[in-house]
């Protein structure tokens, strides 16, 4: 029994030391967040945050972020709280990950991050055999309404007979969860890769296959098998078309017979991950650029429409009618 206790104590000590010295690496590998045996000092927490930015920030290598880490650490004072260093870390994370990145506060009580009463779903309009799909943003924190968002669009589309062209309206769509938006647009995608997230470390494709939108282990099943990818598609954008809405735009621009109208987008076409840090804070860090199936690499630059206009609906209708 004594030997067993000694062995257990030894294993526990080794585990504790490993977590103490390598909690960042072990935690990121197993849990996508650093782990600590005891509350970390402000200096250590700041250093770990900067290390995560260096390793995963999409622009870290391009900006030479590693050389700036000592300068950031030198700003941490002995009597600082972590709240005190957050403004400095927000400056650092934008250097490593661009303007799409920030230090954020997470809600520990799991309260809703949005007002469900404000949630809107896709709408379909049809006139003269032209279908308009109005695609609103979808909160990243809402897991319950993903299916409803997708089926709302696809069920309405299934009732349209003999469409000749499509308008997809992304104006005012500030982003959120890309998967339900891609699902709502699925009938307009061919089977195969839609785009890929690309970083110095890896490439992650997003594709449509066998009635699903697939992204790593996240497979979104589609309730219907509508196929409208042969139709000409006009996409409407404005300065508020951002983040995941820009991802949807990239996916659409990789399809055949697509043209875009309106204003340039917000310029946040990067893949963002949320990495819990400690306590109430997390890193919302852009870690990948987006490469469309058309071979174009998109990042934190506004996407220009094919036709810049203050009257995108009129221009889109004129283009669609000229085709059919």
Buried (B, 14 or more C-beta within 10 A) or exposed (E): EEEEEEEEEEEEEEEEEEBEEEBBBBBBEEEEBBBBEEEBEBBBBBBBBBBBBBBBBBBBBEBEBBEBBEEBBEBBEEEBEBEEBBEBBEEBBBBBBBEBBBBBEBEEEEEEEEEEEEBEBBBBEBEEBBBBBBBBBBBBEBEEBBBEBBBBBBEBBBEBEEBBBBBBBBBBBBBBBBBBBBBBBBBBBBEEBBBBBBBEEEEEBBBBEEBBBBBEEEEBEBBBEBEBBEBBBBBBBBBBBBBBBBBBBBBBBBBEBBBBBBBBBBBBBBBBBEBBBBEEBBBBBBBBBBBBBEEEEBBBEBBEBBBEBEEBBEBBBEBBBEEE
